[in-house]
Amino acid sequence: MNDGEMKLRVTPIGNGTVIDHIPAGQALNVLKILGIDRTTQATISLLMNVSSRRSGRKDIVKVEDRELKEEEVNKISLIAPGATINIIRDRRVVDKYTVDMPDLIVGVLRCPNPSCISNTNEPINSRFIVKSKNPVILRCVYCEQAIAENIADYLI
């Protein structure tokens, strides 16, 4: 190692999930989606703005002793399309896949239009059609309001 050069060392996890290729700056939103806060007992590794050949900069989240639910993966796909999920068991990757955004998002986002029927006391779930996956553009089924930026701000 040269002077001024630091080597990043993160201990591998024995069992759990590694979420890789998260766009730089979105790791904290991933923690929010997973319900991870300072009271969480699991060991969490959070790497932000790591150099990446594929995307320039990326974030990585490692969660010990936890595998993600489909609903969590669907939410992650909204803010980190193209992220990869690695399931680790006994220190080995047993499953690896890229998150895929569904064509219809139900009950995951709040419509930004305060007058939308999905924001009233009606017993309905919000519903968004994915108009584009890159860049992400979502359109409310009920009022046609679009969300194209700051999607994490609308997560339920």
Protein Blocks (a to p, Z undefined) as FASTA:
>chain_A
ZZhiacddddddfbdcddehiaehilmmmmmmnopafklmbdcdddehiacfknopacdd
ddehiacdfklmmmmmmmmghiacdddeehiafbdcdddddfbdghkaccfblkbmklmm
bdcddddddfbfbdcddddfklopacfehklmmpZZ
